[in-house]
Amino acid sequence: INMNILSVTTQKPHSTGSGTYLTEVVRAFHRQGHRQAVVAGIYHTDAADFPEGVDFYPVYYSAPESVPREGELPFPIPGMSDNMPYPSSLYSQLTVRNIEDLEEQFIQRVQEAIDALHPDIILCHHLFLLTAVLRKNFPTQRIYGLCHGSDLRQLHNLMTRSAGYGTSPLDSERIIPEIQKLDQVFALHQQQKKTIMDIYGIPSRKVSVIGTGYNDQIFHQAAHSDSNHPFRFIYAGKICREKGIPELLKALECISQEGHSDFELHLAGGCSDFKLRRILTGSSEKELIPGLLASAPFPIYYHGLLTQDRLAELYRRCNTFVLPSYFEGLPLVLMEAMACGLQTICNDLPGVKEWLTSEIPDCNTEFVTMPELISADEPDPAALADYISRLKEALQNSLTTSGGAPTVSPDTSAASWDSVAKRIVFE
């Protein structure tokens, strides 16, 4: 059955995990013959990359320190995470006028898309402000909401008035009742489904688990011609403290000090974390520039933001992917690295092991027990020493067991974007 599908997000459609998720689902819908349009927030310097025939309705934001153009929202893109890989603003710092302007612009662009497409489904990414606004303003449309995890964290902070929300004009009462009215909600895994039901008060029948996928045309194992290089660890994602980067650096530093020196760390992603910049460069005033960083007793190479193709090429030159993050929905990068033949190390994040082992029975990921958290993504400082020791042990196991040789990829065929798209359409 061919349908008309409108996808909507407040953020960039090709950056971060949720942006990649949106783009890949749009491509899967296209392969399946559905007619589509996308409404998303971008800067004028950004380019949209959707299949031919997918209509794009951009909502333009004003980049930091630039003079707003006519028709632009006069503030940077609000990030669903407080550390985004591109210039952004915080939801907790939006003013009443900012919120009104955002609602007005998106309602206008969504109405234009509805008039042209006559969608059977409107698929909204993130269970937060914009999804609630669209549910309220388009009551006759069939609207689905897709949770990415970061939206749950934002709502928790809003409800507890923490993480800067103390004086914010945003109120959970304008979000939760509208999210409850969605025709269907999609979760990435079972644990997230339970959290959605608890926080938003949505019955089980309206929350479906659809998982995630990866692009097997880009992320796949290839012959490793360069086998004499030092052992290469890699992390890909936002370069920030919430992703556990300081603890990863400390664990690798401990390994280096114990005499294991023949390894490198490769970092791919954007960094707007000033404190972490100071750790990596010695000065918070410096931007991270792609190249060799010289602040650690082992080589650290920073690659910046990479396209999917370039990231896959980098994966295939590395040995072990490490994700020491304290908060994730269902990390796409883990799947992509696994498909490229890397060993994978990941914090034992809620719901992730359960989903991976059910969808990928021969999953080769080593899970590291998380430290105690004092908030959604902030570890208890008193628990970090033990956690770093556990992470160090996992890294050492990887160093000693593989000898630098590529591993055999587990069967990841069950985690395809086409399967995710079909679950959405046939729900």
N, C-alpha and C positions, 0 to 999 in steps of 0.2 A: 504494500500500500504506500503510494507516494504522498507525502504530506508537505505542508508549508510550515517551516520552522523558523522562528525568530529567536536568536541568542542575544543575551544582554549582559553586560558587565560594566561597572563603573571604572574599571582599571584598563591598562593596556592589554590587548588581546594576545600579544606574542611574548610577553615577559612574565617571569615567575611561574611556579608550578600550575597555578589556576589559569593563567593566561595560555600556557601550553595546552592544558586540558581543554579549554574552550576551542582553541584552534584545531586540535586534532579531532575533536568530536564533530566540528563543522566539516572537516575534510571527510570524515567517515560518513556523515549524512549525505555529502555530495556524491560519494561513491555509490551510495545506496539509492540515488536518484531523487532525493528530496529537494524541493525548492526552498531557498533560504535567504535570510538577511541577518546582519549583525549590527547591533548598536553597542559602541564601546567608547571609553574615554581615552584620548591620546593627546599628544602635543603636535603642533604643526610640523615639526621636524620628523615625526614618525611616519613610517609607511605601513600600510595594511597589506597582508599577504594571505589572501583567501583564494579558493578556487574560482575560476572564471564562472560568472553567473551568480555568484553570491554578492548581493547588494550590501554595501557598507554605509552606515549612517554614523559618522564620527561626532562625538561631543568633545570639543576642544577645551583644554585647560590652559592656563597661563603658566609657562615655565618660571621657575624661581628667578627673581631679579630681572625679569623682563617686563616691558610695558604691555599690559593686556591689549590684545587686538579686539576689534569690534566683534561681538558674538562669542568671545571666549569666556569661560568661567574664570574669574579673576583670582585664582589660587591654584597651586599645584594639585596634581592628581592625589586624592586621598588614598593612602595605602591601607589595605586590610591588615597588613603587618606594620609595626612601627619602624621597622628597618626594611626598606625596599631597595632593589638594585638600581633604581632610577630616582631622580628628584621627586619628592612627594611631600604631602602634608599629612597631618594626623587627624583622624576623625574626632578625637577628643579636643582638638583645637579649632574645629569649624565653628564659625559664628552662626547666629540665627540667619543672617543674610546669606552666608555661604550655603547653608542647607536649603534655603528657599530657592536660590539661584540654581543649585544642582538639581533639585526636583523639577523646576520649570524647564530647564534645558533637556533633561532626559525624557520627561513626559512629552515634550514637543517632538523630539526625534523618534521616540517609540511610536507616537501617533502617526508620523509620516510613514514609518515602516509598516504599520498595521494597515494603513490606507492602501499602500501599494501591494503588500504581500497577502493580506487577509490570512494571517497565520492560524493553523490548527493548534499549534503549541507555542507558547512563549517560554523559553528556558532561561531562567535567571540564575546567574552564578553568584554564590554567596547568600546566605540567609541573614541579610542585614538590611540596612536602610533602603537601598534602591529597590530591592525585591519587595519590601513592604509598601513602598510608595507606588509601585506598579500594580500590586494587588488591589490597593485602595482605589486607584484612579482608573483601572480597567476591569471593573467587576464582572463583565460578561466574557472576558477572555479566559481561555484555559491556560493557567500559569503554573509551571513547575519550578521548584527551587532546588538548586544543587549545592550541597554543603562541601566546603573545602577544608574545614577545620579552623582556619584562621578567623572565620566569622564567629565561631563558637567562643573563641578567646576574646574577641572584641565585645561580644554581648555580655560575657561574664564580667569583663572590666567595666562595662557600662552599668550593669546591674549592681555591682559592688562599689561603683563610683571610684574605681582605682585606676592606675596608669594614666593619670591626667584628666579623668572624667569628672573630677569633683565639681567643677564649675561649668561643665559643658551643657549647652542647651539641648543636646540629644537626650532622649528619654526612652527607656526600653518599652514603655507603654505604647509608643507609636510604632514599634517594630513587632513585638511578640503577637498581638492580636491579629495582625495582618498575615504574618507567617503561618499562623494556625489556619487561615482560610485558603492557603494554597491547595491546588487540586492534587498535587503529589509532591513529595520531597524525596530527594535522592541522597543517600549516604555512601561513603566510600567503603566502609566496613561495618561489621556488626556492633563493635564497641561504640563507634560514632553514632550509629542508629539509636542505641540506648541513650546516649547523651542528648541527642536531638529530642527524643521523646520526653526526657526529664526536664530539659531547659525550656522547651517551647510548649510542652503539654500537648504534643501531637500523638494521636493513636497509632499503634503499630501498623495497621493496614494502610496508612497513608505515607509510610516511610519505607522505601525500597533500597536495598544495597546493590549498587551497580559496579563497585570496584573501579579500577583504572586500567589503562592500556599503555602500550608503547608502540612506536613506529618501527616495525621490523625491516622496512626498506632503508632506514638510516642506521638504526642500532642493531648491529649484528657482529658476529665474530669473524675475523679475517686472519689471514696468515700473518704471524708476527715475524717480520724480517729483521727487526732490530732487537736481537736477544742479548746483546752484551752490555746494555745500559744498566746503570744502578737500579735497584728495586724502586719502583715508583708508586707511591700512595697518591690518591687523588680525591679531592672533595669538590663537588659542584653544587652551587646554590648561592643564596645570599651570604656574603661574608660578614657575619655579625656574631655577637656573643651568645645570642639565643640559640644559635646553631652549634654551640659547643666548640668553636674554633680555638679559644684560648686554652681549653683543656686538651684538645688535640695537639696543639703546639707543645704543651708541657709534657704530655706523654711521649711524644717523639723526641723531645729534648732529653728526657730520662733515658730512653733507649740509646741515643747517641752518646751520652755520658758513660754508658756502660760498655762502650766499645763497638757497638754496631753502627758503623758510619757510612756504609755503602747503600744509602737510600736517599730519595728525594721526596718532597711534597709538592704537589701541583694543586693550585687553587683556581677555580673557574667560577666567575660570578661577579656581581656588582658589590661595592662596599660603600656604605654611607655612614658607617660606625666610626666616629672620630676616635674613641678610645682604642678600638682595635687597630685603626691605622697607626696609632702611636706604637703599639706593640710590634706591628709588622714593618714599620718604616723608621721608627725612632722619633717621629714628629706627627702630631695630629693635623698639622697644617698641610702635610703633603697628601696629594691624591695618590691612590695606588695606580701605578703605571705598569702595564704589562711588561714582564721581564723578570730578572732574578732579583729577589729581595735578599738583603744581606744582614738581617737582624737575628739570625738563629745559627746554632752550631751545625746545621745541616742545610742543604740547598732548598730554598723555597722559590718556586716559579709561579708567578701570578699571570693569568691569561686574560683577565677581564671577562666581560660578557661575550659569550660565543654563540654562533648560530648552532642549530641542532646538528648540522653536518660536521662542523668543526669540532663540536664537543664529542661526537662519536669517534672522529679520527683521534682525538686526544685520549679518549678511553682506551682505544685499541693499542696505544703506546704505553699504557700503564698496567699495573699488576693488581692493585687492591683499591677498591673504592671504600671510603669511610664516611659515614653519616652520623656524627656525634650530636645530632640535634635533640633539643629537649621538647620540641613540640612539632608535630606534623599531622597532616591528614592521612594521606597514603602517598608516600614520596615517589614521584615518577622517576627521579634520578636513580633510585635503587634498581628499578626494573630495567632501565636503559643500560646501566653499567653491567648488570648481570647478563643481559643479552649480548654484550660485547665481550664476554668471556672473562670478566674480572671476578676475583674473589670480592665478597662484600662484607663489610662490618657495619652494624647499625645498632644504635641504642634500642633497647627493648621497649619501643613506643606502644602505647595502648592500641590494640587492634591490628597492628601491622603484622606481627608474627602469625597470628591466627589466619589473616587473609592470605598471606604468602604461602603458608604451608597447605592451605586448602586448594589454592589455585595452581601452585607450583610445588608439587610433592617432593621433587628433588632439589628444592631451594638450598643453595650453599651459603646462605648468609649466617655469619656468627653474630649473635645478639649479645649486647653488653647491658648488664643490669644498670638501670638509671640511678642517679643520686636522688635523694629526697628533694622535692621541689617545694618552694615557699610561695610560688604563684604558678600560673599556667606554664611558663617557660623560663622560670628563674630557679636555678639550683640553690639548695641550702649551702652556704660557704663551708659549713662544718662537715658536709658530706663529700666535698670535692676531692680530698686526698685519696679516699678509698675508691672513688669513681675513676680518678686518673690512673690508679694502680690497675683497675680492671680493664680499662681501655688500653693501657700499655701492654697488658698480657695478651689481649686480642691482636694487637698490632704485631707483637713479637711472634705469636703463633703464625700469622700470615707470612712474616719474613722467613721463618725457618721451615715451614712446611712446603712452600711452593718452589723455592729456589729460583724465583723469577720467571718460571714457566707459566704460560697461559693455562687456564683451567678449561674444562669442558663446560660449555654453557648448559644450565638446566633448561628443561623444556618450558619456555615461556609463552607458547602459542595460545594458551587459554586466556592470556591477558592482552587481548587485541582491542583497538579502538572501535573496530566494526562491531564487536560483541557489546561494548559499552553503549554504542549508538542504538543498537537494536533493543537493548534493555530499556532505554529511555522511551523509544517510540512505541513499543508494544506494552508499556506499563498500563 
